[in-house]
Amino acid sequence: MDLMITSKVLEAIKGGVLLEVQADDLKVQAYIVISNVDMAVVEALVPMSVFESGAQVHVAGVEALGDGTEQVVQVLENMDPDDIVVFLCENAVVYAESLAVLGLKH
């Protein structure tokens, strides 16, 4: 599936950015940061109120250069409107590639 993906930065966060992502008709928020896969990082990034609201929070480790595009798109294809996703990128190169997939140049 080819998604038309655009994003805008909502705010800078520790280690990355919070984006509003539009993928075709799907609108979600994405936290994208440079980090190892660690649930403590997710808990520190996403406000408790989001978890308490019952919103679906998806977490994806983006680890391999070149596979990032596929990983990011697969996650978006499995999301519902108003879901939240946290992309944990293993390094700056993967982070930049993931931002590009989401429609931003870093």
C-alpha positions in Angstrom: 0.0 0.0 0.0 1.4 3.4 -1.0 0.4 6.0 1.6 0.6 9.8 0.9 2.2 10.9 4.2 2.7 14.5 5.4 3.6 15.7 8.8 4.0 18.8 10.8 6.1 19.3 14.0 3.9 20.0 17.0 6.8 20.4 19.4 10.4 19.5 20.1 10.8 16.8 22.8 13.8 15.2 24.4 15.7 13.3 21.8 13.3 14.1 18.9 10.0 15.6 17.9 6.2 15.2 18.3 4.5 15.2 15.0 1.0 15.3 13.7 1.0 12.8 10.8 -1.5 12.6 8.0 -1.4 9.4 6.0 -4.1 9.4 3.4 -7.3 9.8 5.6 -5.6 8.8 8.8 -4.5 11.5 11.3 -2.3 10.4 14.2 0.3 11.8 16.6 3.8 10.4 16.4 6.6 10.7 18.9 9.9 10.1 17.0 13.1 9.9 19.0 16.6 8.5 19.0 16.5 5.8 21.6 17.0 2.1 22.2 13.8 0.2 22.5 12.8 0.8 26.1 9.3 1.1 27.6 10.6 3.5 30.2 11.4 5.9 27.4 7.8 5.6 26.1 6.4 6.2 29.6 8.6 9.3 29.9 7.5 10.7 26.5 3.8 10.0 26.4 1.8 11.9 29.1 -0.1 9.6 31.5 -3.3 11.3 30.5 -2.9 9.7 27.0 -2.7 6.3 28.6 -5.6 7.0 30.9 -7.8 8.3 28.0 -7.9 4.8 26.5 -6.1 5.9 23.3 -4.2 3.2 21.5 -0.4 3.7 21.9 1.7 1.8 19.4 5.4 1.4 19.9 7.9 0.6 17.1 11.7 0.1 17.3 13.2 1.3 14.0 16.6 -0.3 13.9 17.9 -1.1 10.5 18.8 1.5 7.9 16.9 0.8 4.7 14.2 -1.1 6.5 12.9 2.0 8.2 10.6 3.0 5.4 8.9 -0.4 5.5 8.7 -0.4 9.3 7.2 3.0 9.6 4.6 2.4 6.8 3.6 -1.0 8.3 2.9 0.7 11.7 0.8 3.4 10.1 -1.2 0.9 8.0 -2.3 -0.8 11.3 -3.4 2.3 13.1 -6.8 3.9 13.6 -7.6 7.7 13.6 -6.4 9.5 16.8 -4.0 6.7 17.8 -0.6 7.5 19.1 2.7 6.0 17.9 6.2 6.1 19.4 9.0 5.4 16.9 12.3 4.6 18.8 15.1 5.1 16.3 18.4 3.4 17.1 20.6 6.2 15.8 20.6 9.6 14.0 20.7 8.1 10.5 17.6 5.9 11.2 15.9 8.9 12.8 16.5 11.1 9.7 15.3 8.4 7.4 12.2 7.9 9.5 11.5 11.7 9.5 11.8 11.6 5.7 9.3 8.7 5.4 6.9 10.8 7.5 7.3 13.8 5.1 9.9 15.8 6.9 13.5 16.5 6.0 15.9 16.7 9.0 
